[in-house]
Amino acid sequence: MTLKEPLPVAPGTADARAGQPHRATAWPEARAAAARAGASARAGRAPLGVPLGQALGQVLAEPLLALTDLPPFDTSAMDGWAVAGPGPWAVRAEDAVLAGQAPEAEAADGEAVRIATGARVPAGTTAVVRAEHARTEPAPADPARAGRAVLHALREVVPGQDIRPRGQECRTGDELLPAGTVVTPAVLGLAAAAGYDELPVPPRPRVEILVLGDELLTTGLPHDGLIRDALGPMLGPWLAALGADVLATRRIGDEAEELYAAVTGSAADLVLTTGGTAAGPVDHVHGVLDKAGATLLVDGVKVRPGHPMLLARLAPEPTRAEPTRAEPTRAEPTRAEPARSESLPAESTPSAPTRAEPPHVRHLVGLPGNPLAAVSGLLTLAQPLLAALNGAAAAAPAPPRVPVRDEVPGHPYDTRLVPVVRRGGRAVPLRYNGPAMLRGIAAADGLAVVPPGGARPGQELDVLDLPWPAAEGAVPAQGACFT
């Protein structure tokens, strides 16, 4: 549905913008719509191969398949003796088999050779006897063993003991981890063991932030109706913590044409605007999206603060056709065939085959201008969209449920997002939670999702985590009162 189409009417609500009816989306449905939008946009994005050292914290774009058997050969699980056949065994005189070395000869029946943990066992080995479970004695008078010490086991030797057989952990081609797995240090270790030098991860979503408003100052104290821009300094680092590559934070005046040029000219995967989403005289976001031919996915959310937020899919960029790699272009001649002269007629230089690149799918999230309302929009729409673009599994884990310590007033029919800190296993609601306030969220470690009608003491609520830890004891002396 584009902005040029009338929206359905919800009982008791109306959109003053152009006299059109308006219906807000329920908060859970809005988050789900944002996640779907991100997953759909990710489908056309080819994964990147990044070195192991740069992949930590990212998400696997493809299943991790074993490139080799693990272990890749039979190895010793212990320091000790590789033995062949029943004992006692004649000790091979040459040096021990060490990790990283290939055994020089097959183990003959009745023979033992020193071996280190992780070393490849010689062919013909029956078992490995741990060093502490064996003893040696000088060479006997038996001419067959003259000059060779004899190894005796102090415990029963079971065939195959303390040998890690080839492929014990996995075989080549086995799926080790599914796509969508977060790359942890342990995942890096497994990938390295399985033969990887780099991992396939989704490209980081590119985000451009447009801070709207003529009333915003970037330095100094507020004066003469002008206020400091709180969102410009906050949103970039917040989005980076969510895995985005922030291209720029730009300040745009209350001019519709300037905003239109910035939105349509952006190369970002996600354009994030602040302010201008309501129906005031200089609220131009809806009109700009309408002119740009955008598709409105979410227009208003039943959440406080932040209900005038929106999510739109921008008109795709024109489909590009790029030369395939199978045939070199004229600018990249092969060594066997020199470049043709530019003066040759066109028919003598056939064009290379081309392939159509999928259109670049872009989105816009419009945040309200009030700071805490903007945070609400960020967590409601931008965060799930970015998580999906970054390859997070569609079935993301549900937020933790935490009992609230105090009564939390609610909105009659909308969800509320309230800054909280967790203390003693309970969520403590913070006082400064008005739409224009940041004092509460600055001390919080999460936002409690309060259902319509509010919550009673001890009631469990979903808590949206913030992408950084809160400092212990950072709660202002404000109790649980509300303003």
Order of alpha helices (4+ residues) and beta strands (2+ residues): beta-alpha-beta-beta-beta-beta-beta-beta-beta-beta-beta-beta-beta-alpha-beta-beta-beta-beta-alpha-beta-alpha-beta-alpha-beta-beta-beta-beta-beta-beta-alpha-alpha-beta-beta-beta-alpha-beta-beta
